[in-house]
Structures are given as structure tokens and as C-alpha cells.
């Protein structure tokens, strides 16, 4: 009887240990730069984390986009705009440590007292990473006549220059002239869902203009990602689909 009880308790302990094991980090890809390997974690929707030499950059961290329970604290947080699927003040407070820096649009900064504002055209340097704010806005898609979902001046995209590579995260934007005029982008994250951002055709139009080496559609909801693959199959742009609905 004692052996039975011991065996039963051991099985219960093993089961509890398995259930309590840490959840794996989100899927990731690695890009090598002259400053080291950048590991890009695909948390979900518009939420990303870049890690470089144990330095952790969060872009639009939102808890509804994925699980943050076992992810590290933030060294740098970038917020593109104030909408709830891009700005989660409670999560940002959870990710914050004493030296965390938060850069964001003016509207987003109104909700976080310690944020530093970046406007389109601004440049900042943090931990040898050059951060440029790029306009993010709608031209075609409107909430109502004359009221775009994302008015010009309300949101940012960001270019991060890490070593010899430039990473572009567009935020909620259409294929604007500013986007199409970008240069030397190695990795681009472009949003692809209606009615808020771009169709696959718009994404393809922008990508053909500024020619990133690697394109990740993100924030794509139920959009058929095969469309963008087919639209760019005659180019040298490598389209990578990850779980970023």
C-alpha cells in the first residue's frame, strides 16, 4: 500500500511539474548584423520583440496579441500609435524596469507619463541603435468621409538601424509616398488588413518601390497571405509568413 501511495504521489508531482513548465518563447527568426545577431520574436498581430546581445526591444507590446508571461523585461519599447491593439499601458508597466526607455507617438505619449515623444522625421539613438520615426497614415481607407482610420501625424512607423542592417516596422499605414521612398531596408514588417491598413496589392506596390530584402506581412487578420507571395514571386524580395494575425 505504501509503495502504491508513493507511486501515485510521484505521478502527481511529475504531472504538476510538466504543467508548470515555462511556456516557450514565441517563434523567431535571426538576422545577422555587424553588431551581432538580431532575434526577431513574432508575438502576434502588431507585437514584436527584437533581442540583440541580451538587449530587448518591444514594439507595440499588447497582451491580447500573445503571451508575455516568460518574456524578459524591456530595455526599449516603441509604440506606433494609441489604438488599443498597439498600446497596452498595463503591460508596458509590467515590462518596465528602472532604465527602460519608451519612445512613441504624441497621442500615445499622452497616456504614459514617462514616454518620450517621437514625431515623423525625428531620430533618436539608444544603445547604439539609430531609431527613425516614419509617417504612418491612411490615404484611401476612411472611418467616414474625410476621417481616415489613421490620420497623418497621429502615428509612426520606425526604422531601426542595427549595425549594418535596417529594420522597418510600419505600424498602421498604407503605401504612402514616404514609405515608398525608403532606402536600404533589409527587413520590413508591413500591415496587410482591411479596412484599416493595406490590401496585398498595396503591400506589393510599396515593397516593389523600396525593395526590402525580406518582407514580413503582419497585422494581417484573415487576409489570404498567399496573395502577397504570388504578387511578389517575380522579385528578389523574400516574403516570409509568420503567425502575426
Rosetta blueprint (number, residue, H / E / L):
1 X L
2 X H
3 X H
4 X H
5 X H
6 X H
7 X H
8 X H
9 X H
10 X H
11 X H
12 X H
13 X H
14 X H
15 X H
16 X H
17 X H
18 X H
19 X H
20 X L
21 X L
22 X L
23 X L
24 X L
25 X L
26 X L
27 X L
28 X E
29 X E
30 X E
31 X E
32 X E
33 X E
34 X L
35 X L
36 X E
37 X E
38 X E
39 X E
40 X E
41 X E
42 X E
43 X E
44 X E
45 X L
46 X L
47 X E
48 X E
49 X E
50 X E
51 X E
52 X E
53 X L
54 X L
55 X E
56 X E
57 X E
58 X E
59 X E
60 X L
61 X L
62 X L
63 X H
64 X H
65 X H
66 X L
67 X L
68 X L
69 X L
70 X L
71 X L
72 X L
73 X L
74 X L
75 X L
76 X E
77 X E
78 X E
79 X E
80 X L
81 X L
82 X L
83 X L
84 X L
85 X L
86 X L
87 X L
88 X L
89 X H
90 X H
91 X H
92 X H
93 X H
94 X H
95 X H
96 X L
97 X L
98 X L
99 X L
100 X L
101 X E
102 X E
103 X E
104 X E
105 X L
106 X H
107 X H
108 X H
109 X H
110 X L
111 X L
112 X L
113 X L
114 X L
115 X L
116 X E
117 X E
118 X L
119 X L
120 X L
121 X L
122 X L
123 X E
124 X E
125 X E
126 X E
127 X L
128 X L
129 X E
130 X E
131 X E
132 X E
133 X E
134 X E
135 X E
136 X E
137 X L
138 X L
139 X L
140 X L
141 X L
142 X E
143 X E
144 X E
145 X L
146 X L
147 X E
148 X E
149 X L
150 X L
151 X L
152 X L
153 X L
154 X L
155 X E
156 X E
157 X E
158 X E
159 X E
160 X E
161 X E
162 X E
163 X L
164 X L
165 X E
166 X E
167 X E
168 X E
169 X E
170 X L
171 X L
172 X L
173 X L
174 X L
175 X L
176 X L
177 X H
178 X H
179 X H
180 X H
181 X L
182 X L
183 X L
184 X L
185 X L
186 X L
187 X E
188 X E
189 X E
190 X E
191 X E
192 X L
193 X L
194 X L
195 X L
196 X L
197 X L
198 X L
199 X L
200 X H
201 X H
202 X H
203 X H
204 X H
205 X H
206 X H
207 X H
208 X H
209 X H
210 X H
211 X L
212 X L
213 X L
214 X E
215 X E
216 X E
217 X E
218 X E
219 X L
220 X L
221 X L
222 X L
223 X L
224 X L
225 X L
226 X H
227 X H
228 X H
229 X H
230 X H
231 X H
232 X L
233 X L
234 X L
235 X L
236 X L
237 X L
238 X E
239 X E
240 X E
241 X L
242 X L
243 X L
244 X L
245 X L
